[in-house]
């Protein structure tokens, strides 16, 4: 089951499945911006932005992560932490919360990945 995350700075929703992300929003510009940010972090485009009814959607596949590593993606005030090892994700969450960020919810296991979201908004 994907984790659903609403952007804090744009009108987009991310459906996180661990190895891929579906981006949905009201405007092409916002969906395209988030897609470009994810591509800059190493993601590969699966579907470019297209309109489906009143929404725009796009999707991308994240780069592979080694077992002991965790990847941190920053979008707005949120940090998305993802890894195959629970300990690696906990370590990154501890680094971020030690710097003032707040863990949103719990660390979740989705497919073969552990995923956490931290917010560092004031």
HELIX and SHEET records of a PDB file:
HELIX    1   1 UNK A   28  UNK A   40  1                                  13    
HELIX    2   2 UNK A   86  UNK A   98  1                                  13    
SHEET    1   A 5 UNK A   3  UNK A   6  0                                        
SHEET    2   A 5 UNK A  12  UNK A  16 -1                                        
SHEET    3   A 5 UNK A  20  UNK A  25 -1                                        
SHEET    4   A 5 UNK A  55  UNK A  61 -1                                        
SHEET    5   A 5 UNK A  44  UNK A  52 -1                                        
SHEET    1   B 4 UNK A  70  UNK A  75  0                                        
SHEET    2   B 4 UNK A  78  UNK A  83 -1                                        
SHEET    3   B 4 UNK A 113  UNK A 119 -1                                        
SHEET    4   B 4 UNK A 102  UNK A 110 -1                                        
END                                                                             
